[in-house]
Amino acid sequence: MKREENLNQLADSSKTWDIAVIGGGSSGLGVALDAISRGLSVILLEKADFAKGTSSRSTKLVHGGVRYLAQGDVGLVLEALKERGKLLQNAPHLTQNQPFIIPIYSWFDRAQYSVGLKIYDWMAGKLRLGKSRFISKSETVRRLPAVKQEGLKGGVVYHDGQFDDARLALAIAQTADEAGACLLNYVSVRGLLKDEDGKITGLKVRDELNQEKYTLKAKMVVNATGVFADKILQMDNPDAARMIQPSQGIHLVMDLEFLGGKDALMIPKTNDGRVLFAVPWHGKLVVGTTDTLREKAKLEPEALQKEIDFVLETAAGYLTKAPTRADVKAVFAGLRPLARPKEEGAKTKEISRSHKVIVSESNLVTLTGGKWTTFRKMGEDTVDHYQEITQELLAPSESFEMKLHGHTTQVPEGHWSVYGSDAEAIQKLAEKDEELAQKIHPDFPNILAEVVWAAREEMAVKVEDVLSRRIRMLILDAQAALDSSLKVAEIMAQELGKDSKWIKQELSDFRKVAEKYLIKA
Ligand SMILES: Cc1cc2nc3c(=O)[nH]c(=O)nc-3n(C[C@H](O)[C@H](O)[C@H](O)COP(=O)(O)OP(=O)(O)OC[C@H]3O[C@@H](n4cnc5c(N)ncnc54)[C@H](O)[C@@H]3O)c2cc1C
């Protein structure tokens, strides 16, 4: 996946793309993947980096959604369980089967969760990841050594999937690119082109790295910009009412010892009725989340102090050692798109987690809602509109069976797993040049060869792309990422042919972002 080559394709003004996708999060990438599986030509434009938005800030669960089952949304859960099962097969290097334990403090809860999770198992059918079952108090304590034992009666174990969200986004982009799609990061959509009937015919875009402008022609344009969907809808129709109300969810990252084992903790209903997860991930513990209305859609949302306090206090209610601010290695925030109430003062209603595809008068196709787990099906349902918009025949979708970039039956050990079949090539770089075999940071297993690989093969063009999304150090330990930024900038500058001025600018840009992930004790 080479940015320069893809920019050349963008510059070819004689070309008309079948589909142009705005947004390189899970939704847009799902559209690109499905479109290419049907033999359509597709271009995707992302104004920052792939998954820079909500798609790198999730709880990292590939799940059917036990919560939605409790709300009776059976169709949504069935769909998500099917996608979950297939994704674990198509990307075994980026996903895994994760056991979760719900600690049980009352016999009513035991009955309620045991029955609910049996139904969840049964709904997954052949794609089930494991059987749910009640476990004794002693087994619960053995598996979750740090869970509060007072009043504990046992636990219910169930299985869901877990994944690396930003790396999965990259693997989808690489898969689509290898099949012929043209994907570009740091290219923003600035305007829509229309014919005399007001139908969309293409886009005005800008390369954010050198400010160069381009126009492109497309038969169908998809708005997959998550919480930014209103901006594109208003480009289409300046009078369009705002549809989206962002709602923030934060996660705190701390040492694994706060939970103590390999199993994840799930609290279906905290004292104030929310769900709390504490999940082992890349050697740390990710704890969240919250639900706080925010006025503005932002690419780099900041956690509020009250959200940090809420997660710490709630976690303390279930753990023997209460985590404090000083224990938090990083905090990250993401925005969900909720439906904005039609009348001022009315209650905000969450868009059902099932996605929506809306076709405007101009033929702009907007994909909203949904979740990471169902990205492929969301893409398929969006591309299904191609025929009605272009009057051209549309081949059936084949994305369900597509193995994703790096797929291997022999997933490499340790931190190499996320690279799948690419791991060997990166290790070879380090064998040829011993400088590249050095660690990026003493507390992390990643080596400098991964930085070279990210710049050479994974379209990483900024220090933040590497430290936040190619390797996940920024959200695992923000201070370690800051301490590593100079080394990473120097290696990237060599690889990308940049000078000391570039290094200085990158370090300053990265510091500004990274400071938002640090918690002051
Ligand atoms: C706190 C939290 C936890 C979650 N946990 C889970 C989970 O565990 N499992 C799960 O399945 N789902 C989860 N979700 C849901 C899931 O993360 C989202 O549904 C999904 O990431 C949304 O992806 P998206 O592509 O629609 O939006 P985004 O990822 O935000 O992508 C939109 C992209 O559009 C780009 N863009 C905007 N304007 C332009 C423009 N003019 N030109 C070009 N590009 C533009 C942005 O830069 C951005 O990258 C969670 C959500 C939140 C908020």
PDBQT file of the ligand as one rigid body, heavy atoms in Angstrom, charges set to zero:
ROOT
HETATM    1  C1  LIG A 601     -16.172   4.256  23.648  1.00  0.00    +0.000 C 
HETATM    2  C2  LIG A 601     -16.572   3.339  22.529  1.00  0.00    +0.000 A 
HETATM    3  C3  LIG A 601     -16.358   1.962  22.631  1.00  0.00    +0.000 A 
HETATM    4  C4  LIG A 601     -16.726   1.109  21.586  1.00  0.00    +0.000 A 
HETATM    5  N1  LIG A 601     -16.460  -0.224  21.694  1.00  0.00    +0.000 NA
HETATM    6  C5  LIG A 601     -16.808  -1.069  20.693  1.00  0.00    +0.000 A 
HETATM    7  C6  LIG A 601     -16.468  -2.442  20.769  1.00  0.00    +0.000 A 
HETATM    8  O1  LIG A 601     -15.832  -2.903  21.717  1.00  0.00    +0.000 OA
HETATM    9  N2  LIG A 601     -16.856  -3.246  19.746  1.00  0.00    +0.000 N 
HETATM   10  C7  LIG A 601     -17.546  -2.776  18.663  1.00  0.00    +0.000 A 
HETATM   11  O2  LIG A 601     -17.903  -3.571  17.793  1.00  0.00    +0.000 OA
HETATM   12  N3  LIG A 601     -17.852  -1.460  18.546  1.00  0.00    +0.000 NA
HETATM   13  C8  LIG A 601     -17.476  -0.594  19.515  1.00  0.00    +0.000 A 
HETATM   14  N4  LIG A 601     -17.742   0.747  19.414  1.00  0.00    +0.000 N 
HETATM   15  C9  LIG A 601     -18.358   1.244  18.185  1.00  0.00    +0.000 C 
HETATM   16  C10 LIG A 601     -17.316   1.426  17.065  1.00  0.00    +0.000 C 
HETATM   17  O3  LIG A 601     -16.085   1.850  17.569  1.00  0.00    +0.000 OA
HETATM   18  C11 LIG A 601     -17.836   2.424  16.048  1.00  0.00    +0.000 C 
HETATM   19  O4  LIG A 601     -19.109   2.006  15.610  1.00  0.00    +0.000 OA
HETATM   20  C12 LIG A 601     -16.959   2.541  14.819  1.00  0.00    +0.000 C 
HETATM   21  O5  LIG A 601     -15.601   2.677  15.155  1.00  0.00    +0.000 OA
HETATM   22  C13 LIG A 601     -17.392   3.756  14.007  1.00  0.00    +0.000 C 
HETATM   23  O6  LIG A 601     -16.602   3.821  12.858  1.00  0.00    +0.000 OA
HETATM   24  P1  LIG A 601     -16.861   4.921  11.740  1.00  0.00    +0.000 P 
HETATM   25  O7  LIG A 601     -16.036   4.545  10.575  1.00  0.00    +0.000 OA
HETATM   26  O8  LIG A 601     -18.321   5.083  11.498  1.00  0.00    +0.000 OA
HETATM   27  O9  LIG A 601     -16.368   6.294  12.408  1.00  0.00    +0.000 OA
HETATM   28  P2  LIG A 601     -14.874   6.797  12.622  1.00  0.00    +0.000 P 
HETATM   29  O10 LIG A 601     -13.984   5.725  13.062  1.00  0.00    +0.000 OA
HETATM   30  O11 LIG A 601     -14.941   8.011  13.478  1.00  0.00    +0.000 OA
HETATM   31  O12 LIG A 601     -14.408   7.187  11.156  1.00  0.00    +0.000 OA
HETATM   32  C14 LIG A 601     -14.841   8.324  10.479  1.00  0.00    +0.000 C 
HETATM   33  C15 LIG A 601     -13.644   8.867   9.715  1.00  0.00    +0.000 C 
HETATM   34  O13 LIG A 601     -14.075   9.866   8.799  1.00  0.00    +0.000 OA
HETATM   35  C16 LIG A 601     -12.998  10.764   8.638  1.00  0.00    +0.000 C 
HETATM   36  N5  LIG A 601     -13.500  12.006   8.041  1.00  0.00    +0.000 N 
HETATM   37  C17 LIG A 601     -14.337  12.907   8.611  1.00  0.00    +0.000 A 
HETATM   38  N6  LIG A 601     -14.570  13.931   7.758  1.00  0.00    +0.000 NA
HETATM   39  C18 LIG A 601     -13.848  13.675   6.631  1.00  0.00    +0.000 A 
HETATM   40  C19 LIG A 601     -13.656  14.366   5.404  1.00  0.00    +0.000 A 
HETATM   41  N7  LIG A 601     -14.250  15.552   5.155  1.00  0.00    +0.000 N 
HETATM   42  N8  LIG A 601     -12.833  13.835   4.471  1.00  0.00    +0.000 NA
HETATM   43  C20 LIG A 601     -12.216  12.636   4.702  1.00  0.00    +0.000 A 
HETATM   44  N9  LIG A 601     -12.364  11.948   5.855  1.00  0.00    +0.000 NA
HETATM   45  C21 LIG A 601     -13.170  12.452   6.806  1.00  0.00    +0.000 A 
HETATM   46  C22 LIG A 601     -12.467  10.941  10.059  1.00  0.00    +0.000 C 
HETATM   47  O14 LIG A 601     -11.147  11.423  10.071  1.00  0.00    +0.000 OA
HETATM   48  C23 LIG A 601     -12.609   9.532  10.629  1.00  0.00    +0.000 C 
HETATM   49  O15 LIG A 601     -11.405   8.790  10.573  1.00  0.00    +0.000 OA
HETATM   50  C24 LIG A 601     -17.360   1.635  20.431  1.00  0.00    +0.000 A 
HETATM   51  C25 LIG A 601     -17.578   3.025  20.318  1.00  0.00    +0.000 A 
HETATM   52  C26 LIG A 601     -17.167   3.874  21.352  1.00  0.00    +0.000 A 
HETATM   53  C27 LIG A 601     -17.370   5.350  21.210  1.00  0.00    +0.000 C 
ENDROOT
TORSDOF 0
